[in-house]
Amino acid sequence: MPPTTSPAIEDYLKTVYAHTEWQPDPITPKALADKLGVAPSSVTEMVKKMAAQGLVAHVPYGPLRLTDAGRERALAVVRRHRLIETWLVAEMGYGWDEVHDEAEVLEHTVSDRLLEAIDVRLGRPARDPHGDAIPSASGDVASEPFVLLSEAPAAHVGRVIRISDRDPAVLRELERRGIRPGVEIEVTDVESERVTLQASGEAGALTRETAAAIWVTA
C-alpha cells in the first residue's frame, strides 16, 4: 500500500472503483455521497484533496474518474478488503454475510507482510466469498462476460460469478437455496416480479430484486 493515504481517502477510492467495476458509467459526487452516507459538502472537499494528489480527474458538477495513480491505490485497498473477507470465511469461522464490516476496519490496519502471509496461506485465491475478483499484488484483475440474473432471458444457462454483499439477508436467503458463486443456474421462466430457475438440482423462484444481486456468465 502506498504511504500517506488516509483511511478516508482509501474508502473514497474504493467506492469510486467499485461503482464502475460491473457497469461503465462513472460515479457522480451525489452518488458518491449517497454510497458513503456523507454530506455532499464533505464529498466536495475530499474530491478536491484527491484531485490535488492526482488520484481523481474531476470537473465541477461532473462525474469522477480515477487517474492511473488513483486506480493503483484503489486496487490495493480492494485487494486488502477481499483477501481479508476470504480469510475470515476460510479460517476464522465467519459466514459470508458477516465479513464486510469486519474487513472495512481491518483493511486499514493489516500490514503488507501479514497480507502477503494471508494470501500465501489461502493459496492465492482469485475471488472472495462473494465472487468478486481479488486484484493481484501487481494490480491485475480477472474478468469475464456477464449478465445480471434479473436481465437474463428464459432458457439462459450460466454459472454464478458474483453475488452482491450489500444485503446480508439476501446472502442468507441464497445460501439456504444453495446459490453461491460457481453454481450453475438455468432460467426457466421470466415474469414481471420474479425469475424462476433451476439451481443446485432444485427449482425455485427469486424476486426481481434478489435476482438483481446475482451476476452470471453470459
Phi, psi and omega in degrees: 000128179299145180289168173072007176270122181282156175305322180296315179296321177301317180295319178297312181299317180297320181292318177298316179296312184298329182299324183256008182291327184240008174202158193272344188285130178292159184275142175268159177303322180295315179296323178295318178298317180297316182294324182271348181069038180235168180287147177305326179296325178294320178297318180302314180293319181291322179298321177300317180296316182292322177295321179296331178272001179075026183264333178225153172252131187204136171247150182309131178069004179260175179288167180257144174225139177286138168283175177301319179294320179294320179295320179300315180291321179299316180297326178296320179291316179300319178301314179301310184302312186285327174294320179295316177302316181297318179296317180299321179286315187288326190232347185247004173080013178279150170277158182292347176270000186245355194268340189300308184295322177297315181295328178301324180280311187291333183299338181268353187239338182290134180285160177299324180296314179293321179298319177296321179295320178296316181300314180296314182298324181278358180082026181051066183296149180270336183220154179274180184300338180266359179094358178289137181294137176266113179302144175288170179298336179269000176094009177282141181230124179286144177210160176206157181301142185216168172214144173292138180301327180293343181250000181284141179281165174301143180081000177290135176241128180204161177265137179294122178267314189209147173231128181299138178263015184296324185239106179303329180295322177295319178299318180293320178298314182292325177297320177298328182272359179076023181257112181216166174306135181099342181280138178274136182236139172241123178279121182258337179200146179233123178237175184296327185249351183206163176238125178262139187208169170247129178209137180054035177079005182235146176271151178187179180226146176237147173294158177302322181297316179292319179297332179287352177264006185238127176254133179234161179296143179279000000 
